[in-house]
Amino acid sequence: MNTTELRQKVAKQLNNLSPERLALVSEFIDSLEAAEPTQASSFRKLPPLERGKTAKDLLEVAGTWQGDDLEECLNSVYKTRSETQF
């Protein structure tokens, strides 16, 4: 898909959005424009994980999943994970 076709597709999609979702799109675009060139997404702005946690700590919440999208979430993690940078 070329740039012109992509812009037309996005414009059409924007015209069909509710005001609330349109505001979310606007915020997302703002975050892209504000991101540093090396920053792929706003997820990189999250604070570092708390260290010192163990597998035993995870067992406290193991088995408490309430949703029906666990497999979908897990697949998403597999597809989007990257190497850790220290």
Secondary structure, DSSP 8 states (H G I E B T S, - for coil): --HHHHHHHHHHHHHTS-HHHHHHHHHHHHHHHHS-TT--SGGGGS----SS--HHHHHTTTT----S-HHHHHHHHHHH------
